[in-house]
Amino acid sequence: MTDLNRIQEIRKILEKYNYEYYVLDNPSVSDAEYDRLMAELIILEDAHPEAADDLSPSKRVGGRVLESFTQIEHKRQMLSLSNAFNEDDLEDFDRKVKEILKVEEVEYVAELKIDGLAMSLDFIDGKLNYAATRGDGIVGEDVTNNVITIKSIPIRVNIKENFEVRGEVYMPKKSFAKLNQIKAENGEQLFANTRNAAAGSIRNLDSKIAASRGLDAFWYYFVNAGDFGLKSHYQSLMMLKDNGFRINPCVRKCRGIKEVIEYIEEYKIKRPNLNYDIDGIVIKVDNMDLYNKIGQTAKTPKWAVAYKFPPELAITKLENIIFTVGRTGKITPNAVLSPVRVAGSLVQRATLHNQDFINERGLMIGDYVTLRKAGDVIPEVVSALKERRDGSEQAFVMIDQCPVCQTTLIFKNPTHFCPNLSCKARSVEKLIHFSSRDAMDIEGLGDKVAELLFNEKMVETIPDIYKLERFTQELMEVEGFSHKSIANLLTAIENSKNKSFEKILFGLGIKEVGVKTAKILAKKYETIDKLILAKQEELGSIRDIGPVASGAIVEYFSNADNLAMIKDLQELGVNFTYLGARTSALETIFKDKTVVLTGSLSLYTREEATTILENLGAKVSGSVSKKTDFVVYGSEAGSKLTKAENLGVKTMSEEEFSKNIQL
């Protein structure tokens, strides 16, 4: 046997052993034999560089160090799930599904909601193509180098057709305890919970660190299962399991919502004894053929829901109420609490939102209060324990001046604002927002650094960020900065100039313009100069952009100071052009049209056809009416096609549709 053949043989053997050990929990060889084969493989690969393979078992111990993660646009949007918090919410979800389907009972699949980091795996020709984080649902980060260090994840499969699978990367409780013990011994800050630990490990630029963290993963969604003739979500999970993917063993088919609720009650009791954290139960309609009929909103599918466990309550003392100033001037009261551990992390602060929030709960400084984490994430003060008052408590009094610049506040029900555009706090918050991950993602320019640079008068406005290089010598004298950290920061600033238009559009901090709206605007107008000229009526006619947002956008670009800042940024070389997929000429066919899909499609799954149409600016509907613009039909099309023909609605065969989208 040649060395090259032996390399291939060992790789297959080690992948089999990985599957037995990490997925089946039933190893067939000793650790010593596994280590012997791995050592032999590494020696042979070193001697034969022509046999290099990024997916070799030898690469799964990590060791690659990246400068940054590249972005990957998901082939299909990764939607989030709507939440249910009690039985009434679950029964309401069930009622709506049954009304749409006109049936008496629905079969569901119930799965544990793993508390980790959502992940997508893309396979081409039987090999892992890439692994990407969820990101904003549209664009994620390529974390393949770190994900392949998780040895339970198959990197080669027998399925040769292209497919995508989604799941959750998590840190087992045992790995979490071990990691924090090491951190404690080294005097390092501990991870607050398993979710943060998993996310931090996957987003580490050194894959060797990710490999050392003991991560694992469960897979819960075979995205294009319909391409393989599968009609049941449960069946699709079993197919994934048969092809080496680790499926959570607690998954269960349920006949009707009553059995779902029984499943939830069972795992409320079992939850503490699991070797991984869960924060709820996911419920999905089992029959995937019904998904298109049930439909989805812009963000969530209507055929699935996430039941969230009741949040853990803790009792602590409200030591004080302090005020912060946001980038829009919004004044937010914040609770200063005696440190208390809630849902796995230590909490010392919680937002109190506004004066009404405090008054409704009757909070006084010095009160003992109940605290929870809303959605197991955000600390929330629930109520005051009035029976524990001893008379030392102080009534809350809302301030009437900005705590930073002392400008008299203005009140826009229910919120107070600082109107001073030059307020230091507002300026710092703008810098922090501009540099944040969803905006320009300038690593190294976080909260503390932004405030420090502002106080040192090195960066007082957004354009100043791109002039920081002139203060390189002065930065060397500031505590905490070194040659390397300064060089890294300046490199991150320079690299941010090349971000796509939607990133800086969000970073500008325009009221009502979030990540999604920025993406919509950037894709439609393509450059800042075209967007500046847009009229409010035109903006308001864009789907998902209403009158409030369009008014805020026009107001922002009507401000001379804002236009001067944009010009300054352009002269500094910052990109204001959309770099993503361009608006297609096909949108003249489908843009702003209502389209109905009917019949059995053979060239696309319903989900794929829907995604294509939505990306082309169409609205996909489940029923035909006079307002329908097109009906795209496959074989065995029935009443919808007949109704369209009777109403004079334009019809298009799947073959015609395919030709049109490939023009």
N, C-alpha and C positions, 0 to 999 in steps of 0.2 A: 504493500500500500504506500502510495506517495505521501509526502508531507502535506500536500494540499488536500488530498482526500482525507487524511487523518484529521486535519483541522475541521473539515465539514462534519466528520463523524463525531468528534468531541463536542462540537457546538450543539448538535442534535441531542446528544446524551445529556449534556448539562441543562439544556432547556427542558428536557423531560424530568430531570431531577428537581429543577426549580418548581415545576408544576406540581409534582408529588409533594414537595416539602411545604410550599407556600400557599397552594390552593387546596390540595386534598388533605393537608396536614398528616400525610402518611408516607414518610420517606422510605425508599427502598435500599438506600446505601448509607454508610456511615459518613460523618463529616470529614473524616480523614480521607476517604476515597474521593469525595467531592473535591476536596482541596488539592489532592494529587492530580486529578484530571484538569483542574483549573490551572495549576502550575504548568502542566505539560502544554496546555493550549497557549498560554502566554509566551512560553519559550518558542513554540512553533510560529506564532504570529510575529514575534520579533524577528525571526529568521526569514520570514516571507512577507514583507510589507505589501506585496502585490495582492495578498489575500485579505487586506484590511476590510473590516465591515463594522460600521457604526453600531450595528445591532448585535454584535458578538456578545456572548455572555461575559467575556472579559471586560467589556466596557461598562458593565452594570455595577461596578464598584465606584464609579465616579472618577473625578480627577480633572475634568475640564473646567476651565475658568473663563467666563464670558465677560465682556465689557458691559453689555446690556442685553436685554431680551428684545428680539425682533417681534413685530406685531403680525398677527395673522387674522385675516377677515374670515369669519366663520362662513362655511358654505350655506348653512341654514342658521337663522338667528337662534340663540340660546335664550328661550323665554324663561321668565321667572314664574312662580306659582302664586295664585291668590291664596289667602289664609283663611282658615276656619279656627275659631277659638272655643267652640262649645258644640253640644249636640244640635242646638237650633241651627247653627251655621251649616253643619253637615247635612241636616235634613233639608235645609233650603237649597243647598247644592244638588242634592239628590232629586228634589222636586223639579228644579229647573231642567236637569238633564232628561228626566222622564217626560216633562212637558214637550221638550223639543223633539224627542224621539217618539212620543205618543205610545209609550209602553207602561206596563204596570210595575216592572221590576228590572233592575240593571245589575249585571255582574261587574264587580270591581276587583282590582288588585290592590292590596294594601301592603305597603313597604315601610320599613323604618327609615326615617329621615336622618341620614348621617350628618353629623356636625363637622364638616370639613371644608374642602375647597373644590368647587365644581370644576370638572375637567372633561375635555373632549379629545377622543383619540380618532385619528383618521388613518384608514388602512387602504393601501393600493397594492394590488397584485400579491396579496397575502403577507405584506410587510407593513409594519408601523411607519406611516408617512410623517406624522407629527403629533405632538400632544400640545393642546392649547388651553389656557385658563378661560373662564367665562368672560372676563373683562366686563365690558358694558353690554354684553349679549350680542353685539355686532362684530366687535374686534377684541381679540384676546391676545395673550402673550405666548410666544413659542417657548415652552419649558420642556421640550423633548429630552434634553440632556439630563435633567433632573428626574423626570418621570420614568425613564428606562432603568433607573437605579432601584425602582420598586419591583422586586423580583416576582411578585405574584402577577404582574401584568404581562400578558403574552405579547411578544414583539413579532412573532411569526404565527400565522394561522393557516388553516387549510382552505379558507374562503378566498377565492381568487378575484371575485368581483369587488369593486370599490365599496366601502361601507364606513359608517361612522357610529361610534358607540360613546355614550356619555355616562358619567358617574361621579363619584366623590372620592377624592384623596383625603385620607384622614390619618391621625396619629393615634394608635392604640393607647389605652390608659397606662399600660406597663411601660411603653416607650416614653410616654410623657413624664412619668415619675422618674425614670432613669435619666432622662435629659435634664430635668430640673435639679436632680441631685448633683449631677456633674457641674451645672451652672452654679449651684450654691457653694460647692467646694472650691470653685474658681473665683468666687466673689462676684459673679456676674448677675445681672438682672434676670429674674425668672420669667418664663412665659406665663401669661395669665390663665390660659386655657388651651385645650387641645386644638381648637380651631385656629387660634393665632399661631400655635407652634407648627401646625401643618402648613399654613399659608407662608409663614416665614421660611420654612425649610424649602418649599417648592420655589419660592422667589429668591433664593440665595444664588448668587452668580457662580459659586463654586459647587459643582455637582458632587464633589466628595463629601461636602457637608450634608447635602441632601441624602446621600447614601448612608450616612452614619446615624440618621435620625430614626430609623425603624418605622418608616411610613408604610401604609398599606392602602388598598382601594377596594371599593365595591362598585359594580357597574349596574345601572338600572334602566338604561334606555337604548334600544337598538333603533337608531334614528331612521334609517331607510329599510326597515324590516319588510315593508310592503313589496320591495323589489325582489324579495326572496319568497314571495307567495304567502307570507305570514299574515294572519288576520287577528291574532290574539296577542296582547301585550305579554301575557304570562308565557305563551309559547315562544315569543321572541327572547324572553329571559332564559328559557331553557336551552334555546339554540346557542345563545352566548355562552352559557355554562358548558355546553357540549364542545365548544370551541376554545375552552381554556380560560374564559373570563370568570373572575370571582364574583359570584352573585350572592347577595345576602341570604343566608339560609332561612331567615324569618319571614320571607315573602309569602303571602297567602292570597288565594282566590276567595272572594266573599260574594255570596248571593244576597244582594240587597244591602242597604245602608245599616240595617240592624246588625248584621255580622261584622261590618266594618267597625261599628261602635264597640262591639264585644272585643274585637282585636285590639282596639285602642286601650280599653280598660285593662286588658291582659298585660300590655307592654308598659303601662304606667307603673305596674307592680314590678315587672322584670327589668325595667330601665337601669336601676342602680347596679345590677349584677352583670351587665354587658361589659365587654372589654373595650368598648368604644362609646363615645358620647353620641346621643341622639337628642334632637330637640323637637321631635314630632313624628307624625305618620303621614306619608304621601298616599293619596287615594287616586287611582286612575281608572277610567272606564276600560274594561278589558278588550272589548271589540274595537280594534283600531280602524276598521272600515267606517265606523260611526264618527270619527274625529272631525272630518270635514263638515259633516252635517251639524254636529254640536257647535263647532266653530271656535273662535278665539278672539280676544281683544287685541289691541296693539301690543300689549305686554304679557298677557297671560292666556293659556289655553282654558277653554270652558269645560274640557273633559277631564280635568285633574284639579285637585285642591290639596293644600298642605294643612293638616291639622297641627296646630302648635300647642305643645303642652302648657298648662297653666304656669306662669312664671313663678320662680321661687321667691318667697317674701323674706325680707330680713328687717330687723329693727335696729335703728341707729339714731344718733342725736344730730339735729340740725344746729350746727355750731354758729353759722353765720349765713348771710345772703350777700353776695357780691355781684357786681355788674360788669358785663363785657360789652364791647362795641364792635359790631360786625362791619364788613366792608361797605354795606349800604347805609350804615349809620344806625342800624337796629340795635336797641338796647335790650340785652337779655339778662334777667336776674338768674343767678346760679347758686345752688345750695352748696355750702361747705359742710361736709358731713364728717362725723367721727368715722375713721376707716372701718369698713365692714366688707366681708367676702360674700358676694352674691353671684350665683351661677358660675362659679369657678374663677372669678377675678375680684381683685380688691377695688372697692369703689370709695372715692373720697369727694367726688363732685357729681352733680346732676343738674341739668337745665331745669329751670322753673318757668321757662317760656315767656310769661308776661304777668302783669298785675292780676288779671282775671284768674289765671291758673292758681296763683297763691291764695287769692280771696276765696275761690270756690272750695279749696281744701282747708281753709281756715288756719293756715300755717303761721306760727310765731317762732321767732328766733329763740332757740333753747328747747324747742319741742323735741320729744322722741317721736320719730316718724317711721312708717313702714315704707320699705324700698323694694322695688323689683326691677328686673330687666325686661323692658318691653321687647317682645320677640326674642328673648334671651340675649339681647345685644345692648340696647340703650338703657342706662340707669334712669329710673323714673320714681319720683316721690309719689306715693299713693295717697297717704292720709296722715294726719296728726293723731297721736294717741293722747287725746285731751285729758283722759282720766289720770295720766301720769304727770300732769303739770303741778308745780309746787309754788307758783307765784313769781318765779324769777324770770319767766319768759318775757320777751319784748315783742310788741306789735310790729308788723312789717310796715314800713313807710316807703312808698315809691319815690325815687329821686326825681328832681325837676331840672337838674343840670347834668351835662355829660361828665362822667367820672374821669375823663381824660383831659378834655379841653375846656370844661366848665361852660360850654355854650348851653343856653336854655333849650331844653328838649321840646319837640313838637309831638303831638299825640295823634296817631291815625289808628283808630279803634281796630284791634285791641293792643296795639304796639306803640311804644315810644321810640322816637328817632332823634339822633344828633344830626342837625342840618348842616353842620360845618364840614364842607368838602375837604378842608385842609386838616381835619382832625387826625392826629398822629395814629390813633388806633385804627381808623378807617383805612389810612394809607398802608399800614402794616398788613392788615387783613387782605387788602387788594394784592399785595406782593405775594402773600402766602397762597391765595387762591390761584393767582396766575401761574405759580410754580408747581401747583399740585399735580398729582398723577393723571387725573382726568383732563387737565389742561396741558401745560407745556412740559410737565413731568421733568422738572429740573432737579435731579437728585443732588442732595446736599444743601438745598435752599429751603429748608423746613422752617417751622415756626420760630425757633430760637435764633437761627442764623438770620432770618429775615428781620427780626426785631433788632438784633445786634447791628446789622449793616445799616438799618435805618437810624438807629441811635448814633452811630459813628458818622452819619451823613454821607455814607458811600452810596447807598441805594435808597432814594426817597420816592422815586416814581418807577413805573414799569419800564420805561426806556432806560433808566439808570442801570437796570440789570445787565443790559448789553454793553454798558460802558465800565463795568466793574474792573476790567483788566488794568485800567489806569491806576487802581489802588493796590496793585499786587504787592508792592513794597510795604505799604501800610498794613496790609493784612497779615504779613509775616510777624508783625509786632503784637497782633491780637491773640490772646490766650485761646488755645484750642485749634489754631490753624497751623498747618505745616506746609512744606513745599508740595507734598503729595496731595493733601486735601484741597489746597488752593488750585492746583493744576486740574484735579478731578472736577471741581466746581466750575472752573472756567471752560473746561471741555464740555460739560453738561449744558452750560449756557449756550455755547457755540452750536452744539448739536441741535438744540431746541429751535434754532432758526429754520430748520428744515422740516418742521412738523407740518402736517396738512392743515388747511384753513380752518377746519372745524375745531381744532385744538385751541388755537389762539382766540377764535370767536367765543368759545366757552370761557377761556381765561380772562377775557376783557371784563367779565362780571356784569354783563348787561342783564337787567332785571328780566325775569321770566324766561331767560335763555339758558336752559340746562343742557346736558350732554346730548340728549336726543334732538332737541330743537336746533342746536348748533350744527349737528350732522345734516339735518334736513335742509337748513338754509345754505350750508356750504355746498352741498351737492347740487342744489337748484341754481344758485347764483355763481358758483365757482370762484369768484374773486370778491374781495372786499369792495372794490370800486363799483361793481354792479349792485351789490347789496346796499350800499350807501344810497343809491339812487331809487331804491324800491319804495313805492307808495304804500300807505297803510292799507288801502283797500286790496291791493295786490297781495300783500303779506297775509292779510286776514283770510284770503281765499285759499291759502295753502292748508292742506289737511294737517290737523294736530296743532295748528297755530291760530289761536283765537284772537278776539279783539284786544284783550288785555296785553297779550304778548306782542302783537303787531304794534300797538301803541307805544309800548316800552322800547321796542327796537327803533321806531322812527324818532322817538324822543332822544334816544342815545346818540343817533347819528346826526341829530340837529344841533348838538352841542359843539361849539367851536373848539373847546378845549379837548374834547374826545377826538375830533378830527385831526387836531394838531398832534396829539399823541400817536395816532395811527400813522400819520405821515412820518413822524420821527422814527417809529419802529420800522417802517418800510425803508427809510434811508439807512438804517442800521443793518439791513439785510435780512430782516425777518420775513418769512414767507406768508403770504395772504392768498394763496391759490390752493384750491382743492386738489388733492393728490390721489384721491380714491377713484373708484369706478365712476366714469363720466356719465352724465345724463345722456341716455341713448336717444337716437332719432326715432327708435321704436315707440317712445313715449307719445309720439304724435298719434299712434294707434290706440294705445291703452291708457295713456295718462288721464287721470281723473274720470275714468270710465268704470261703470259697474259691470262686473263679469260674473257669470254663473258657470260652474263646471258641472257636467252631468255625464252619465254613462260610465263605462269601464275604460279608463285610460290605460294604454299599454306602453307609451313612450316615457311617461312620467308618473310618479306617485301623485296623489292628490296634494300632498304637502309640498312637493317640489313645484308643481304647477302653480299652487297658491303663492308660494314664495317668489317665483319668477314674476307673476303678475303684480304682486305688491311692490316688488323692486322696480317695476316699470311704471309705478304710479297708479295702479288700478285698485279698486275696492272689490274684493271677492265676496259675493253674496251667496246664500244658500237657497234663495227662492227667486223665481222669475216674476217680474211685474213690468208695467209700462216704463218704469224708470231704468230697466235693465238695458245696457248698451250692447253686450255680446253674450252669447251662450256658446261655450266651447264644449263640444260633445265627443264622446268616445263610442265604442260599440255598445249595443243594447241600451242606448239612450231611450228614455220613456216619456213620461208626461211633461217633464220640464221642456224638452225639445219641442214637443207638440204645442205646448202653450206659447213658447217663443215664436213659433211659426204663425200661430193664430194672431198674436199681438203685433206681428211685423218686426220683431226683434231680430237683429243680425245674428246669424249663426255661423260657426266656424268649426270644421272638423279638427280633431287633434293633429292630423297631418298638416293642415293649413296653419294651425297655431304654431307648430314646430318650425315650419318654414319662416313664418313671420318673425319669430324671436331670434332666428339665426341670420337675418338679413344683414 
